[in-house]
């Protein structure tokens, strides 16, 4: 697993959570949706890294 890619995904998740929370506080539905989208993107990135790890284990 690329630690760099995993860190980027974690940062994207945090960014999304903050953006969603700000949207919740301000009532800005666009910010809420964009925040959730970033969290989903981060989840996908984490899944990709998990798959890479599993493939690497099978190869080794």
C-alpha distance matrix in Angstrom:
0.0 3.7 6.0 8.6 7.9 7.6 10.7 12.4 12.2 13.6 16.2 17.2 17.7 19.9 21.7 22.5 23.8 26.0 27.3 28.1 29.9 31.9 32.8 34.0 36.1 37.6 38.0 36.1 34.8 33.1 30.9 30.2 29.1 27.0 25.3 24.6 23.2 20.7 19.7 19.3 17.3 14.9 14.8 14.1 11.2 9.7 10.8 9.3 5.7 7.3 9.0 6.4 5.5 9.3 10.2 8.6 10.5 13.5 13.6 13.5
3.7 0.0 3.8 5.3 5.2 6.2 8.6 9.9 10.8 12.4 14.3 15.4 16.7 18.6 20.0 21.2 22.8 24.6 25.8 27.0 28.8 30.4 31.5 33.0 34.9 36.2 36.8 34.8 33.7 31.8 29.5 29.2 28.2 25.7 24.2 24.0 22.4 19.6 19.1 19.1 16.6 14.2 15.1 14.5 10.9 10.3 12.3 10.5 7.2 10.0 11.6 9.0 9.0 12.8 13.2 11.6 13.9 16.8 16.5 16.4
6.0 3.8 0.0 3.8 5.5 5.0 6.0 8.6 9.8 10.4 12.2 14.1 15.2 16.4 18.2 19.8 21.0 22.5 24.1 25.6 26.9 28.5 30.0 31.4 33.0 34.5 35.4 33.6 32.8 31.1 28.5 28.2 27.6 25.1 23.2 23.3 22.2 19.1 18.3 19.1 16.9 13.9 15.1 15.4 11.9 10.7 13.5 12.6 9.2 11.5 14.0 12.0 11.3 15.0 16.2 14.5 16.2 19.4 19.4 18.9
8.6 5.3 3.8 0.0 3.8 5.5 5.1 6.3 8.7 9.9 10.5 12.4 14.3 15.4 16.4 18.4 20.1 21.2 22.4 24.3 25.8 27.0 28.4 30.2 31.7 32.8 33.9 31.7 31.2 29.1 26.5 26.7 26.1 23.3 21.6 22.2 20.8 17.5 17.5 18.4 15.7 13.1 15.1 15.2 11.5 11.5 14.5 13.2 10.5 13.6 15.7 13.6 13.9 17.6 18.3 16.9 19.1 22.0 21.7 21.5
7.9 5.2 5.5 3.8 0.0 3.8 5.4 5.1 6.2 8.7 9.8 10.5 12.4 14.4 15.2 16.4 18.5 20.1 20.9 22.4 24.4 25.7 26.7 28.5 30.3 31.4 32.0 29.8 28.9 26.8 24.5 24.5 23.5 20.7 19.3 19.5 17.9 14.8 14.8 15.2 12.4 10.0 11.9 11.6 7.8 8.4 11.2 9.7 7.7 11.1 13.0 11.4 12.3 15.7 16.4 15.7 18.1 20.6 20.6 21.1
7.6 6.2 5.0 5.5 3.8 0.0 3.8 5.5 5.1 6.2 8.7 9.9 10.6 12.5 14.2 15.3 16.7 18.6 19.9 21.0 22.7 24.5 25.6 26.9 28.8 30.3 30.9 29.1 28.1 26.5 24.0 23.5 22.8 20.5 18.5 18.3 17.4 14.3 13.4 14.1 12.1 8.9 10.2 10.8 7.5 6.4 9.8 9.6 7.0 9.5 12.3 11.5 11.5 14.8 16.3 15.8 17.4 20.2 20.9 21.0
10.7 8.6 6.0 5.1 5.4 3.8 0.0 3.8 5.4 5.0 6.1 8.6 9.8 10.6 12.2 14.1 15.3 16.6 18.2 19.8 21.1 22.6 24.2 25.6 27.1 28.5 29.6 27.8 27.3 25.6 22.8 22.6 22.5 19.9 17.7 18.2 17.6 14.1 13.5 15.2 13.2 9.9 12.0 13.3 10.1 9.5 13.1 13.1 10.8 13.3 16.1 15.2 15.2 18.5 20.0 19.2 20.8 23.8 24.3 24.2
12.4 9.9 8.6 6.3 5.1 5.5 3.8 0.0 3.8 5.4 5.1 6.1 8.6 9.9 10.4 12.2 14.3 15.3 16.3 18.1 19.9 21.0 22.3 24.1 25.7 26.7 27.7 25.5 24.9 22.9 20.3 20.5 20.0 17.1 15.4 16.2 15.0 11.5 11.8 13.3 10.8 8.1 11.2 11.9 8.7 9.5 13.1 12.6 11.3 14.3 16.6 15.7 16.6 19.7 20.8 20.5 22.5 25.1 25.5 25.8
12.2 10.8 9.8 8.7 6.2 5.1 5.4 3.8 0.0 3.8 5.4 5.0 6.2 8.7 9.8 10.5 12.4 14.3 15.2 16.3 18.3 19.9 20.8 22.3 24.4 25.6 26.1 24.1 23.1 21.3 18.9 18.5 17.8 15.3 13.5 13.6 12.5 9.2 8.7 9.9 7.8 4.6 7.4 8.5 5.9 6.4 10.0 10.3 9.6 12.0 14.4 14.4 15.3 18.0 19.5 19.7 21.5 23.9 24.7 25.3
13.6 12.4 10.4 9.9 8.7 6.2 5.0 5.4 3.8 0.0 3.8 5.4 5.0 6.3 8.6 9.8 10.6 12.4 14.2 15.3 16.6 18.4 19.9 21.0 22.7 24.4 25.2 23.6 23.0 21.7 18.8 18.2 18.2 16.0 13.4 13.7 13.7 10.3 9.0 11.2 10.2 6.5 8.6 11.0 9.0 8.2 11.9 13.0 11.8 13.5 16.5 16.7 16.8 19.5 21.5 21.5 22.8 25.5 26.6 26.8
16.2 14.3 12.2 10.5 9.8 8.7 6.1 5.1 5.4 3.8 0.0 3.8 5.4 5.1 6.1 8.5 9.9 10.6 12.2 14.1 15.3 16.5 18.2 19.8 21.1 22.5 23.6 21.9 21.7 20.1 17.0 17.1 17.4 14.8 12.3 13.6 13.5 9.8 9.7 12.5 11.0 8.2 11.2 13.3 11.2 11.4 15.0 15.7 14.7 16.9 19.6 19.5 19.9 22.8 24.5 24.3 25.9 28.6 29.4 29.7
17.2 15.4 14.1 12.4 10.5 9.9 8.6 6.1 5.0 5.4 3.8 0.0 3.8 5.5 5.0 6.1 8.6 9.9 10.4 12.1 14.1 15.3 16.2 18.1 19.9 20.9 21.6 19.5 18.9 17.1 14.3 14.4 14.2 11.4 9.3 10.5 9.9 6.1 6.7 9.3 7.7 5.7 9.3 11.0 9.5 10.7 13.8 14.5 14.4 16.7 19.0 19.3 20.3 22.9 24.3 24.7 26.5 28.8 29.6 30.3
17.7 16.7 15.2 14.3 12.4 10.6 9.8 8.6 6.2 5.0 5.4 3.8 0.0 3.8 5.4 5.1 6.2 8.7 9.8 10.5 12.3 14.3 15.2 16.3 18.4 19.9 20.4 18.8 18.0 16.9 14.1 13.2 13.3 11.4 8.5 8.8 9.3 6.2 4.6 7.8 7.8 5.3 7.6 10.4 9.9 10.0 13.0 14.6 14.6 16.1 18.6 19.5 20.2 22.4 24.3 24.9 26.2 28.5 29.8 30.5
19.9 18.6 16.4 15.4 14.4 12.5 10.6 9.9 8.7 6.3 5.1 5.5 3.8 0.0 3.8 5.4 5.1 6.2 8.5 9.8 10.5 12.3 14.1 15.2 16.5 18.3 19.4 18.2 18.1 17.3 13.9 13.3 14.4 12.5 9.2 10.5 11.8 8.7 7.6 11.3 11.4 9.0 11.2 14.2 13.4 13.2 16.4 18.1 17.6 19.0 21.9 22.6 22.8 25.2 27.3 27.6 28.8 31.3 32.6 33.0
21.7 20.0 18.2 16.4 15.2 14.2 12.2 10.4 9.8 8.6 6.1 5.0 5.4 3.8 0.0 3.8 5.5 5.2 6.1 8.6 9.9 10.6 12.2 14.2 15.4 16.5 17.7 15.9 16.0 14.7 11.3 11.6 12.6 10.1 7.3 9.8 10.5 7.3 8.0 11.5 11.1 9.7 12.7 15.0 14.2 15.0 18.1 19.2 19.2 21.1 23.6 24.1 24.8 27.3 29.0 29.4 31.0 33.4 34.4 35.0
22.5 21.2 19.8 18.4 16.4 15.3 14.1 12.2 10.5 9.8 8.5 6.1 5.1 5.4 3.8 0.0 3.8 5.4 5.1 6.0 8.5 9.8 10.4 12.1 14.2 15.2 15.7 13.8 13.3 12.1 9.1 8.6 9.2 7.2 3.9 6.0 7.2 4.8 5.2 8.7 9.2 8.7 11.0 13.4 13.6 14.5 17.0 18.5 19.1 20.6 22.9 23.9 24.9 26.9 28.6 29.5 31.0 33.1 34.3 35.2
23.8 22.8 21.0 20.1 18.5 16.7 15.3 14.3 12.4 10.6 9.9 8.6 6.2 5.1 5.5 3.8 0.0 3.8 5.5 5.1 6.1 8.6 9.8 10.4 12.3 14.2 14.8 13.9 13.6 13.5 10.3 8.8 10.5 9.7 5.9 7.2 9.8 8.1 6.8 10.5 11.9 10.7 12.2 15.3 15.7 15.7 18.2 20.3 20.6 21.6 24.2 25.5 26.0 27.9 30.1 30.9 31.9 34.2 35.7 36.4
26.0 24.6 22.5 21.2 20.1 18.6 16.6 15.3 14.3 12.4 10.6 9.9 8.7 6.2 5.2 5.4 3.8 0.0 3.8 5.4 5.1 6.1 8.5 9.7 10.5 12.2 13.7 12.8 13.6 13.3 9.6 9.3 11.8 10.6 7.2 9.8 12.1 10.2 10.1 13.7 14.6 13.5 15.5 18.4 18.4 18.6 21.4 23.2 23.3 24.6 27.3 28.2 28.7 30.9 33.0 33.5 34.7 37.1 38.5 39.0
27.3 25.8 24.1 22.4 20.9 19.9 18.2 16.3 15.2 14.2 12.2 10.4 9.8 8.5 6.1 5.1 5.5 3.8 0.0 3.8 5.4 5.1 6.1 8.6 9.9 10.5 11.6 9.9 10.5 9.7 6.0 6.5 8.9 7.4 4.8 8.3 10.2 8.9 9.9 13.1 13.8 13.7 15.9 18.2 18.5 19.5 22.0 23.5 24.1 25.7 27.9 28.9 29.9 32.0 33.7 34.5 36.0 38.1 39.4 40.2
28.1 27.0 25.6 24.3 22.4 21.0 19.8 18.1 16.3 15.3 14.1 12.1 10.5 9.8 8.6 6.0 5.1 5.4 3.8 0.0 3.8 5.5 5.0 6.1 8.7 9.9 9.9 8.9 8.6 9.0 5.9 4.1 7.0 7.2 4.4 6.4 9.4 9.3 9.3 12.1 13.8 13.9 15.4 17.9 18.9 19.6 21.6 23.5 24.4 25.5 27.7 29.2 30.1 31.8 33.7 34.8 36.0 38.0 39.6 40.5
29.9 28.8 26.9 25.8 24.4 22.7 21.1 19.9 18.3 16.6 15.3 14.1 12.3 10.5 9.9 8.5 6.1 5.1 5.4 3.8 0.0 3.8 5.3 4.9 6.2 8.6 9.6 9.8 10.6 11.7 8.6 7.1 10.5 10.9 8.1 9.8 13.0 12.6 12.0 15.1 17.0 16.5 17.8 20.7 21.5 21.7 23.9 26.1 26.6 27.5 30.0 31.5 32.0 33.8 36.0 36.9 37.9 40.1 41.7 42.4
31.9 30.4 28.5 27.0 25.7 24.5 22.6 21.0 19.9 18.4 16.5 15.3 14.3 12.3 10.6 9.8 8.6 6.1 5.1 5.5 3.8 0.0 3.8 5.4 5.1 6.1 8.2 7.9 9.9 10.6 7.3 7.6 11.1 11.0 9.0 11.7 14.3 13.8 14.2 17.3 18.6 18.4 20.3 22.9 23.4 24.0 26.4 28.2 28.7 30.1 32.5 33.6 34.4 36.4 38.3 39.1 40.4 42.6 44.0 44.8
32.8 31.5 30.0 28.4 26.7 25.6 24.2 22.3 20.8 19.9 18.2 16.2 15.2 14.1 12.2 10.4 9.8 8.5 6.1 5.0 5.3 3.8 0.0 3.8 5.4 5.2 5.5 4.5 6.1 7.3 4.8 4.7 8.4 9.1 8.1 10.3 12.8 13.3 14.0 16.4 18.0 18.6 20.1 22.4 23.4 24.4 26.3 28.1 29.1 30.4 32.4 33.9 34.9 36.6 38.4 39.6 40.9 42.8 44.3 45.4
34.0 33.0 31.4 30.2 28.5 26.9 25.6 24.1 22.3 21.0 19.8 18.1 16.3 15.2 14.2 12.1 10.4 9.7 8.6 6.1 4.9 5.4 3.8 0.0 3.8 5.6 5.2 6.6 7.5 10.0 8.2 6.4 10.0 11.7 10.1 11.3 14.5 15.2 15.0 17.4 19.6 19.9 20.9 23.5 24.8 25.3 27.0 29.3 30.2 31.0 33.2 34.9 35.7 37.2 39.3 40.5 41.6 43.5 45.2 46.2
36.1 34.9 33.0 31.7 30.3 28.8 27.1 25.7 24.4 22.7 21.1 19.9 18.4 16.5 15.4 14.2 12.3 10.5 9.9 8.7 6.2 5.1 5.4 3.8 0.0 3.8 5.7 7.9 10.1 12.4 10.2 9.6 13.3 14.4 12.8 14.6 17.7 17.9 17.8 20.6 22.5 22.5 23.7 26.5 27.5 27.8 29.9 32.1 32.7 33.7 36.1 37.6 38.2 39.9 42.1 43.1 44.1 46.2 47.9 48.6
37.6 36.2 34.5 32.8 31.4 30.3 28.5 26.7 25.6 24.4 22.5 20.9 19.9 18.3 16.5 15.2 14.2 12.2 10.5 9.9 8.6 6.1 5.2 5.6 3.8 0.0 3.8 5.4 8.6 10.6 9.1 9.6 13.0 13.9 13.3 15.4 18.0 18.4 19.1 21.6 23.2 23.6 25.2 27.6 28.5 29.4 31.4 33.3 34.2 35.4 37.5 38.9 39.9 41.6 43.5 44.6 45.9 47.9 49.4 50.3
38.0 36.8 35.4 33.9 32.0 30.9 29.6 27.7 26.1 25.2 23.6 21.6 20.4 19.4 17.7 15.7 14.8 13.7 11.6 9.9 9.6 8.2 5.5 5.2 5.7 3.8 0.0 3.8 6.0 8.9 8.6 8.3 11.3 13.1 13.0 14.4 16.9 18.1 18.7 20.7 22.6 23.5 24.7 26.8 28.3 29.2 30.9 32.8 34.1 35.1 37.0 38.7 39.8 41.3 43.1 44.5 45.7 47.5 49.1 50.3
36.1 34.8 33.6 31.7 29.8 29.1 27.8 25.5 24.1 23.6 21.9 19.5 18.8 18.2 15.9 13.8 13.9 12.8 9.9 8.9 9.8 7.9 4.5 6.6 7.9 5.4 3.8 0.0 3.8 5.5 5.5 6.4 8.9 10.2 10.8 12.7 14.5 15.7 17.0 18.8 20.3 21.5 23.1 24.8 26.1 27.5 29.1 30.7 32.1 33.5 35.2 36.7 38.0 39.6 41.2 42.6 44.1 45.7 47.2 48.5
34.8 33.7 32.8 31.2 28.9 28.1 27.3 24.9 23.1 23.0 21.7 18.9 18.0 18.1 16.0 13.3 13.6 13.6 10.5 8.6 10.6 9.9 6.1 7.5 10.1 8.6 6.0 3.8 0.0 3.8 5.4 4.9 6.1 8.5 9.7 10.5 12.2 14.2 15.3 16.5 18.3 20.0 21.1 22.6 24.3 25.8 27.0 28.7 30.4 31.6 33.0 34.7 36.3 37.6 39.1 40.7 42.2 43.6 45.1 46.6
33.1 31.8 31.1 29.1 26.8 26.5 25.6 22.9 21.3 21.7 20.1 17.1 16.9 17.3 14.7 12.1 13.5 13.3 9.7 9.0 11.7 10.6 7.3 10.0 12.4 10.6 8.9 5.5 3.8 0.0 3.8 5.4 5.2 6.1 8.5 9.9 10.5 12.3 14.3 15.4 16.4 18.4 20.0 21.1 22.5 24.4 25.7 26.9 28.8 30.3 31.6 33.0 34.8 36.3 37.5 39.0 40.8 42.2 43.5 45.1
30.9 29.5 28.5 26.5 24.5 24.0 22.8 20.3 18.9 18.8 17.0 14.3 14.1 13.9 11.3 9.1 10.3 9.6 6.0 5.9 8.6 7.3 4.8 8.2 10.2 9.1 8.6 5.5 5.4 3.8 0.0 3.8 5.5 5.1 5.9 8.5 9.7 10.5 12.3 14.2 15.1 16.5 18.4 19.9 20.9 22.6 24.4 25.7 27.0 28.6 30.3 31.5 33.0 34.8 36.2 37.4 39.1 40.8 42.1 43.4
30.2 29.2 28.2 26.7 24.5 23.5 22.6 20.5 18.5 18.2 17.1 14.4 13.2 13.3 11.6 8.6 8.8 9.3 6.5 4.1 7.1 7.6 4.7 6.4 9.6 9.6 8.3 6.4 4.9 5.4 3.8 0.0 3.8 5.5 5.1 6.3 8.7 10.0 10.7 12.5 14.3 15.5 16.7 18.6 20.1 21.3 22.8 24.6 26.0 27.2 28.9 30.5 31.8 33.3 35.0 36.4 37.8 39.4 41.0 42.3
29.1 28.2 27.6 26.1 23.5 22.8 22.5 20.0 17.8 18.2 17.4 14.2 13.3 14.4 12.6 9.2 10.5 11.8 8.9 7.0 10.5 11.1 8.4 10.0 13.3 13.0 11.3 8.9 6.1 5.2 5.5 3.8 0.0 3.8 5.4 5.1 6.1 8.7 9.9 10.5 12.3 14.3 15.3 16.5 18.4 20.0 21.0 22.6 24.5 25.7 27.0 28.7 30.4 31.6 33.0 34.7 36.3 37.6 39.1 40.7
27.0 25.7 25.1 23.3 20.7 20.5 19.9 17.1 15.3 16.0 14.8 11.4 11.4 12.5 10.1 7.2 9.7 10.6 7.4 7.2 10.9 11.0 9.1 11.7 14.4 13.9 13.1 10.2 8.5 6.1 5.1 5.5 3.8 0.0 3.8 5.4 5.0 6.3 8.7 9.9 10.4 12.4 14.3 15.3 16.5 18.5 19.9 21.0 22.7 24.4 25.7 27.0 28.8 30.4 31.6 33.0 34.8 36.3 37.5 39.0
25.3 24.2 23.2 21.6 19.3 18.5 17.7 15.4 13.5 13.4 12.3 9.3 8.5 9.2 7.3 3.9 5.9 7.2 4.8 4.4 8.1 9.0 8.1 10.1 12.8 13.3 13.0 10.8 9.7 8.5 5.9 5.1 5.4 3.8 0.0 3.8 5.4 5.2 6.4 8.8 9.9 10.7 12.6 14.5 15.4 16.7 18.6 20.1 21.3 22.8 24.6 26.0 27.3 29.0 30.6 31.8 33.3 35.1 36.5 37.7
24.6 24.0 23.3 22.2 19.5 18.3 18.2 16.2 13.6 13.7 13.6 10.5 8.8 10.5 9.8 6.0 7.2 9.8 8.3 6.4 9.8 11.7 10.3 11.3 14.6 15.4 14.4 12.7 10.5 9.9 8.5 6.3 5.1 5.4 3.8 0.0 3.8 5.4 5.0 6.3 8.6 9.8 10.6 12.4 14.3 15.3 16.6 18.5 20.1 21.1 22.7 24.5 25.8 27.1 28.8 30.3 31.7 33.2 34.8 36.2
23.2 22.4 22.2 20.8 17.9 17.4 17.6 15.0 12.5 13.7 13.5 9.9 9.3 11.8 10.5 7.2 9.8 12.1 10.2 9.4 13.0 14.3 12.8 14.5 17.7 18.0 16.9 14.5 12.2 10.5 9.7 8.7 6.1 5.0 5.4 3.8 0.0 3.8 5.4 5.1 6.2 8.6 9.8 10.6 12.3 14.3 15.3 16.5 18.5 19.9 21.1 22.6 24.5 25.8 27.0 28.7 30.4 31.7 33.1 34.7
20.7 19.6 19.1 17.5 14.8 14.3 14.1 11.5 9.2 10.3 9.8 6.1 6.2 8.7 7.3 4.8 8.1 10.2 8.9 9.3 12.6 13.8 13.3 15.2 17.9 18.4 18.1 15.7 14.2 12.3 10.5 10.0 8.7 6.3 5.2 5.4 3.8 0.0 3.8 5.4 5.0 6.2 8.6 9.8 10.5 12.3 14.2 15.2 16.6 18.4 19.9 21.0 22.7 24.5 25.8 27.0 28.8 30.4 31.6 32.9
19.7 19.1 18.3 17.5 14.8 13.4 13.5 11.8 8.7 9.0 9.7 6.7 4.6 7.6 8.0 5.2 6.8 10.1 9.9 9.3 12.0 14.2 14.0 15.0 17.8 19.1 18.7 17.0 15.3 14.3 12.3 10.7 9.9 8.7 6.4 5.0 5.4 3.8 0.0 3.8 5.4 5.1 6.2 8.7 9.8 10.6 12.4 14.3 15.4 16.5 18.5 20.0 21.1 22.7 24.5 25.8 27.1 28.9 30.4 31.6
19.3 19.1 19.1 18.4 15.2 14.1 15.2 13.3 9.9 11.2 12.5 9.3 7.8 11.3 11.5 8.7 10.5 13.7 13.1 12.1 15.1 17.3 16.4 17.4 20.6 21.6 20.7 18.8 16.5 15.4 14.2 12.5 10.5 9.9 8.8 6.3 5.1 5.4 3.8 0.0 3.8 5.4 5.0 6.2 8.6 9.8 10.5 12.4 14.3 15.2 16.5 18.4 20.0 21.1 22.6 24.3 25.8 27.1 28.7 30.3
17.3 16.6 16.9 15.7 12.4 12.1 13.2 10.8 7.8 10.2 11.0 7.7 7.8 11.4 11.1 9.2 11.9 14.6 13.8 13.8 17.0 18.6 18.0 19.6 22.5 23.2 22.6 20.3 18.3 16.4 15.1 14.3 12.3 10.4 9.9 8.6 6.2 5.0 5.4 3.8 0.0 3.8 5.4 5.1 6.2 8.7 9.8 10.6 12.5 14.3 15.3 16.6 18.5 20.1 21.1 22.6 24.5 25.9 27.1 28.7
14.9 14.2 13.9 13.1 10.0 8.9 9.9 8.1 4.6 6.5 8.2 5.7 5.3 9.0 9.7 8.7 10.7 13.5 13.7 13.9 16.5 18.4 18.6 19.9 22.5 23.6 23.5 21.5 20.0 18.4 16.5 15.5 14.3 12.4 10.7 9.8 8.6 6.2 5.1 5.4 3.8 0.0 3.8 5.4 5.0 6.2 8.6 9.8 10.6 12.3 14.3 15.3 16.6 18.5 20.0 21.1 22.7 24.6 25.8 27.0
14.8 15.1 15.1 15.1 11.9 10.2 12.0 11.2 7.4 8.6 11.2 9.3 7.6 11.2 12.7 11.0 12.2 15.5 15.9 15.4 17.8 20.3 20.1 20.9 23.7 25.2 24.7 23.1 21.1 20.0 18.4 16.7 15.3 14.3 12.6 10.6 9.8 8.6 6.2 5.0 5.4 3.8 0.0 3.8 5.4 5.1 6.2 8.7 9.9 10.5 12.4 14.3 15.3 16.6 18.5 19.9 21.1 22.8 24.5 25.7
14.1 14.5 15.4 15.2 11.6 10.8 13.3 11.9 8.5 11.0 13.3 11.0 10.4 14.2 15.0 13.4 15.3 18.4 18.2 17.9 20.7 22.9 22.4 23.5 26.5 27.6 26.8 24.8 22.6 21.1 19.9 18.6 16.5 15.3 14.5 12.4 10.6 9.8 8.7 6.2 5.1 5.4 3.8 0.0 3.8 5.4 5.0 6.2 8.7 9.7 10.5 12.3 14.2 15.3 16.5 18.3 19.9 21.1 22.6 24.3
11.2 10.9 11.9 11.5 7.8 7.5 10.1 8.7 5.9 9.0 11.2 9.5 9.9 13.4 14.2 13.6 15.7 18.4 18.5 18.9 21.5 23.4 23.4 24.8 27.5 28.5 28.3 26.1 24.3 22.5 20.9 20.1 18.4 16.5 15.4 14.3 12.3 10.5 9.8 8.6 6.2 5.0 5.4 3.8 0.0 3.8 5.4 5.1 6.3 8.7 9.9 10.6 12.5 14.4 15.4 16.5 18.5 20.2 21.1 22.6
9.7 10.3 10.7 11.5 8.4 6.4 9.5 9.5 6.4 8.2 11.4 10.7 10.0 13.2 15.0 14.5 15.7 18.6 19.5 19.6 21.7 24.0 24.4 25.3 27.8 29.4 29.2 27.5 25.8 24.4 22.6 21.3 20.0 18.5 16.7 15.3 14.3 12.3 10.6 9.8 8.7 6.2 5.1 5.4 3.8 0.0 3.8 5.4 5.1 6.2 8.7 9.8 10.6 12.5 14.3 15.3 16.6 18.6 20.1 21.0
10.8 12.3 13.5 14.5 11.2 9.8 13.1 13.1 10.0 11.9 15.0 13.8 13.0 16.4 18.1 17.0 18.2 21.4 22.0 21.6 23.9 26.4 26.3 27.0 29.9 31.4 30.9 29.1 27.0 25.7 24.4 22.8 21.0 19.9 18.6 16.6 15.3 14.2 12.4 10.5 9.8 8.6 6.2 5.0 5.4 3.8 0.0 3.8 5.4 4.9 6.2 8.6 9.8 10.6 12.3 14.1 15.3 16.6 18.4 19.9
9.3 10.5 12.6 13.2 9.7 9.6 13.1 12.6 10.3 13.0 15.7 14.5 14.6 18.1 19.2 18.5 20.3 23.2 23.5 23.5 26.1 28.2 28.1 29.3 32.1 33.3 32.8 30.7 28.7 26.9 25.7 24.6 22.6 21.0 20.1 18.5 16.5 15.2 14.3 12.4 10.6 9.8 8.7 6.2 5.1 5.4 3.8 0.0 3.8 5.4 5.1 6.2 8.6 9.9 10.6 12.2 14.3 15.4 16.5 18.3
5.7 7.2 9.2 10.5 7.7 7.0 10.8 11.3 9.6 11.8 14.7 14.4 14.6 17.6 19.2 19.1 20.6 23.3 24.1 24.4 26.6 28.7 29.1 30.2 32.7 34.2 34.1 32.1 30.4 28.8 27.0 26.0 24.5 22.7 21.3 20.1 18.5 16.6 15.4 14.3 12.5 10.6 9.9 8.7 6.3 5.1 5.4 3.8 0.0 3.8 5.4 5.0 6.2 8.7 9.9 10.5 12.4 14.4 15.3 16.4
7.3 10.0 11.5 13.6 11.1 9.5 13.3 14.3 12.0 13.5 16.9 16.7 16.1 19.0 21.1 20.6 21.6 24.6 25.7 25.5 27.5 30.1 30.4 31.0 33.7 35.4 35.1 33.5 31.6 30.3 28.6 27.2 25.7 24.4 22.8 21.1 19.9 18.4 16.5 15.2 14.3 12.3 10.5 9.7 8.7 6.2 4.9 5.4 3.8 0.0 3.8 5.4 5.1 6.3 8.7 9.9 10.6 12.5 14.4 15.4
9.0 11.6 14.0 15.7 13.0 12.3 16.1 16.6 14.4 16.5 19.6 19.0 18.6 21.9 23.6 22.9 24.2 27.3 27.9 27.7 30.0 32.5 32.4 33.2 36.1 37.5 37.0 35.2 33.0 31.6 30.3 28.9 27.0 25.7 24.6 22.7 21.1 19.9 18.5 16.5 15.3 14.3 12.4 10.5 9.9 8.7 6.2 5.1 5.4 3.8 0.0 3.8 5.3 5.1 6.2 8.5 9.8 10.6 12.3 14.2
6.4 9.0 12.0 13.6 11.4 11.5 15.2 15.7 14.4 16.7 19.5 19.3 19.5 22.6 24.1 23.9 25.5 28.2 28.9 29.2 31.5 33.6 33.9 34.9 37.6 38.9 38.7 36.7 34.7 33.0 31.5 30.5 28.7 27.0 26.0 24.5 22.6 21.0 20.0 18.4 16.6 15.3 14.3 12.3 10.6 9.8 8.6 6.2 5.0 5.4 3.8 0.0 3.8 5.5 5.2 6.1 8.6 10.0 10.6 12.2
5.5 9.0 11.3 13.9 12.3 11.5 15.2 16.6 15.3 16.8 19.9 20.3 20.2 22.8 24.8 24.9 26.0 28.7 29.9 30.1 32.0 34.4 34.9 35.7 38.2 39.9 39.8 38.0 36.3 34.8 33.0 31.8 30.4 28.8 27.3 25.8 24.5 22.7 21.1 20.0 18.5 16.6 15.3 14.2 12.5 10.6 9.8 8.6 6.2 5.1 5.3 3.8 0.0 3.8 5.5 5.1 6.2 8.7 9.9 10.5
9.3 12.8 15.0 17.6 15.7 14.8 18.5 19.7 18.0 19.5 22.8 22.9 22.4 25.2 27.3 26.9 27.9 30.9 32.0 31.8 33.8 36.4 36.6 37.2 39.9 41.6 41.3 39.6 37.6 36.3 34.8 33.3 31.6 30.4 29.0 27.1 25.8 24.5 22.7 21.1 20.1 18.5 16.6 15.3 14.4 12.5 10.6 9.9 8.7 6.3 5.1 5.5 3.8 0.0 3.8 5.4 5.0 6.3 8.7 9.9
10.2 13.2 16.2 18.3 16.4 16.3 20.0 20.8 19.5 21.5 24.5 24.3 24.3 27.3 29.0 28.6 30.1 33.0 33.7 33.7 36.0 38.3 38.4 39.3 42.1 43.5 43.1 41.2 39.1 37.5 36.2 35.0 33.0 31.6 30.6 28.8 27.0 25.8 24.5 22.6 21.1 20.0 18.5 16.5 15.4 14.3 12.3 10.6 9.9 8.7 6.2 5.2 5.5 3.8 0.0 3.8 5.4 5.1 6.2 8.6
8.6 11.6 14.5 16.9 15.7 15.8 19.2 20.5 19.7 21.5 24.3 24.7 24.9 27.6 29.4 29.5 30.9 33.5 34.5 34.8 36.9 39.1 39.6 40.5 43.1 44.6 44.5 42.6 40.7 39.0 37.4 36.4 34.7 33.0 31.8 30.3 28.7 27.0 25.8 24.3 22.6 21.1 19.9 18.3 16.5 15.3 14.1 12.2 10.5 9.9 8.5 6.1 5.1 5.4 3.8 0.0 3.8 5.4 5.1 6.1
10.5 13.9 16.2 19.1 18.1 17.4 20.8 22.5 21.5 22.8 25.9 26.5 26.2 28.8 31.0 31.0 31.9 34.7 36.0 36.0 37.9 40.4 40.9 41.6 44.1 45.9 45.7 44.1 42.2 40.8 39.1 37.8 36.3 34.8 33.3 31.7 30.4 28.8 27.1 25.8 24.5 22.7 21.1 19.9 18.5 16.6 15.3 14.3 12.4 10.6 9.8 8.6 6.2 5.0 5.4 3.8 0.0 3.8 5.5 5.2
13.5 16.8 19.4 22.0 20.6 20.2 23.8 25.1 23.9 25.5 28.6 28.8 28.5 31.3 33.4 33.1 34.2 37.1 38.1 38.0 40.1 42.6 42.8 43.5 46.2 47.9 47.5 45.7 43.6 42.2 40.8 39.4 37.6 36.3 35.1 33.2 31.7 30.4 28.9 27.1 25.9 24.6 22.8 21.1 20.2 18.6 16.6 15.4 14.4 12.5 10.6 10.0 8.7 6.3 5.1 5.4 3.8 0.0 3.8 5.6
13.6 16.5 19.4 21.7 20.6 20.9 24.3 25.5 24.7 26.6 29.4 29.6 29.8 32.6 34.4 34.3 35.7 38.5 39.4 39.6 41.7 44.0 44.3 45.2 47.9 49.4 49.1 47.2 45.1 43.5 42.1 41.0 39.1 37.5 36.5 34.8 33.1 31.6 30.4 28.7 27.1 25.8 24.5 22.6 21.1 20.1 18.4 16.5 15.3 14.4 12.3 10.6 9.9 8.7 6.2 5.1 5.5 3.8 0.0 3.8
13.5 16.4 18.9 21.5 21.1 21.0 24.2 25.8 25.3 26.8 29.7 30.3 30.5 33.0 35.0 35.2 36.4 39.0 40.2 40.5 42.4 44.8 45.4 46.2 48.6 50.3 50.3 48.5 46.6 45.1 43.4 42.3 40.7 39.0 37.7 36.2 34.7 32.9 31.6 30.3 28.7 27.0 25.7 24.3 22.6 21.0 19.9 18.3 16.4 15.4 14.2 12.2 10.5 9.9 8.6 6.1 5.2 5.6 3.8 0.0
